[in-house]
């Protein structure tokens, strides 16, 4: 994504998506040279959800269904320490789990983690903000998440040994994965499409929270070298379809934690307490 590769005109066009102060823009350019990939994200204003579905031809019936859960201590200590723990089940696909560190400095990540094929360092960028994350993922069996959430399996069985070690370093005292609170489920649907005038796939991800409120995110991935060019083209596509890029933005993780922190106790679908071991 270096200016020498794309030119200052590309960066100026990308700024229509990023909308960052000059110092932050230069920091982002420098940061992307140290990561594995860049993911560009845009939260569609709630008033434009229906229009976005119609304009882009997003089909709810053809979307891939997911059920998403976050795990944290009851007092959200993991989040305050920059640790995101998420598990999800996906129709027609293996379940999966991720332990994510956010924010991170790429140079400070342990070499043994960077060498892992399941580990990735990426920049999540949206209008007005960006953050560098490091994620360690693992694939699960197709029914593992449902079993754990139904108390017929243990939460710790949803994580690899490497994930468990990474998570243990951030748990309080003698804390255990099975003692974490579960936040969810969030019902999600994912639809991939290629809009006219855009040279890569966009993913529309709609999350429905327990109270029926919804979040719609459009996203695409790029190599560090192609990030500025992709941001410029994404901005052009979104603006051409009448979407306002100046509204408030927040990550799905932040939206989820905000929801469950504010929800009445009766609405909190997450449960606490040690699950049975197998």
N, C-alpha and C positions, 0 to 999 in steps of 0.2 A: 504494500500500500504506500510505499515511499513516494514522495513528491516527484523524484526523478523518474519513476516508472510511469506514473499516471499524469503528472503535470499539475501545475497550480490550478488550471481550469477545471480539472477533475475534482480537486479538493474543494473548490468553490461550489461546484455543483453538488458534491456530497454534503456540504454544509447545509443545504436546503433540507436534508434529512436530519443530520446530527444536531444542528442549531447550538453549537458550543462556542463559548468564548475562545479567543485565539490561543491562549495558553493551554486550555483543556484540549483543544484540537491537536496542538503539537504533541501533547502528552499522549493522546490516543494514537497518533501516528507512530510514535516511538514504541508504545506498548504493543501494537499489533505485530511488530517485528519479532516479538518474543513468544508468541502464542501459536497454537496449532490451527486455530480457525477463528472466524468472527461470525457471530450470529446477529443479524439485524432484526429488530422487533418493533412492532407498532401496535399499541392498544387502541382499537377503534372506539371512538366515543359511543356510549350506549345509545344515543339518539340516532346513530348511523348504522346500527347492526343490520337492520332489515335491508337498508339500501345496499350495504356492502355485499350481503348474500345475493341480492338480485343482480348487482352490477358485475360481480365476478362469477356468477353462475355457481355459487357454492351450494352443494346438495347435501342436506342433512340426512337424506336416506342412504346416500353412498358413503357417508363419512365412517371412519373407523372409530368404534366406541372404546372409551377407556374409563377406568375408575381409579382415581388418584387419592392417595393418602400421604400426609406429612406426619413425621414423628418428631417429638420434642419433649423436653421436661415440662411438667405442669407450669413452671414459671418462665418458660421459653428461654432457658439458659443457653441452649445450643444456638438458637438464632442470635442471641446477643454475642456469642463467641464466634459468629461468622460461619456456623455449620448448618447446612440444610440437608435433611434426611427425608427422602421421598421414595415411596413404592407405588407401583401401579400395575393394574391388569389391563390387557389390551385384547379386544376380540380378534381371534384368529392369529394371535402372535404370542410368543412367550411373555410371561410377566417379567418385570425388571425392577431393580432397586438402584439408587444412587446415593452416595454420600458426597456432598459438594461443599467446598470451602470457598467462601465469598466474603470479602475480597481477598485476593492473593497477589503477591509480587512474584512473577514467574521465576526470577533468579533465586528466590528463597525456597522453592519447592524441592523436596528431597529428590536426588537423582534416581533413587530406586523407584519412586513413584512415576517420574517422567518416563522411565523405561517400560512401564507396564502398558500392555496393549489396551487395557480397560480404562486407562487414565488419560484425560485430555484437559488441556489448559486452553481456555477460550475467553474471548471478550464478548459480552452481551451489550449491544449498543442500541439505544432507542433515542428518539428525539429529546435532546436536552440532558442526556445522562448516559453513562456507560459504567461497566464494572467488569473486572477480571475475575474469573472463577476457575477453580480446578475441580474436576468431577471424576470420581471413581465409580464405575458402573459394573453391574453383573446381571447376566441373564438368569431367569428362574424358570421353573416349570410352569405350565399353563394354568395350574390351579393353586399355586403356592400362596399367593396373596389372599385369595378367598378363604383358604384354610386358616391362615394366621388370623385374619380378621374375625373369623367365626370361632376363634379360640380352640380350634382343632390342631393348631400348630403354634410354634413359638416365633416371636418376632425375630429373634436372632438367627433363625434358619433362613431368613430372607436376605442375609448378607454374607458375602464371602469372608474368609479369614482376613484378607487384606483390608476389606472395608471395616470389619469389626475392630481391627487394630487401630485404624485411623479414627474411628468414632470413639473408641475407648480413651484416646488421648484427650478428648474434649468433654467427656462425661464427668459429672461432679463426684468426688470422693469414690465411694464403692458403687457408683451407679452402674446399672446393667441395661442392655438394650431392651430386655423384656419389661423393664419398669417404665419405659417411655409412654407418654400419652399419644394417642392416635387422633389426628385431626382429619376428619373426612367422614364419608367419601365425598369427593367432588366428581360429579359426572361430566366427562369430557368427550368431545368428538373432534376428530381431525380429518381435514379434507385437503388434499394436495391438488394444485392446479397451476397452470401456466398462463398468466394474463397476457393479453395482446400487448406487444411492445416491450415485453420483458423476456430476457434470455435465459431465465432459470425458473425453477419451481418455487412457488409460494405455498406456505402451509397456513391454513386457517384453523385455529384451535379455539373452540368455544367451551368455556367452563361454566357449569351450572352449580351454584352453591346450594346448600340444604334449604335455604329460604326462597329459592327460585331465582335469585339475582344472577346475572350472567356477565361474563367477561369474554371479549372476542379479541384474539391476538393474531396478527398476520406476521409471518416471519420467513426469513430465508437465510441460508448459510453461504459463506464465501471463504476462500482462502485469504490469508492476510494480504497477499499481493493484489487481489481483486476486490478488496473490501470497499475502497473509495469509489471505484467505478460502479460496483453493485449498489452502494448507497445512493449514488446519483441517479441511477436508473429507477431504483425503487421509489425515490422521492417523486420522480416524474410520473410514474404510474399511479401512485396514490393521489397526487394532486390532480392528475387528469380525470380521475374518477370522483373528484370533489371531496376528498377526505382531508380534514383539517389536521395538520401535523403540529399545531401549536398548543393543543390541549394537554392536560395533565397525563403523565405516563407513570406506570408502576409495574414492577414485575409480578408474575403470577404468584410467586412465593409471598411477596409482600401483601398482595391482595388477599391471599388465603389466611395469613396470620392476622391481618386486620379484621377479617370477617370473624374468625373464631375467638379473637380477643374481645370483640364487641358483642358476640352472640349471647343471648340468654343461655343459662345452663341447660335448659330443656332442648335447645337447638343444637347443642354441641354433640355431634354424632361420635366424636372420638371417645375412647375409653382408656382408663388407666388400670394398672395392676398387672402383676406378673402372669404371663400366659403359661399354660402347661408345657412341659418339655416332652419331646417324643421319646 
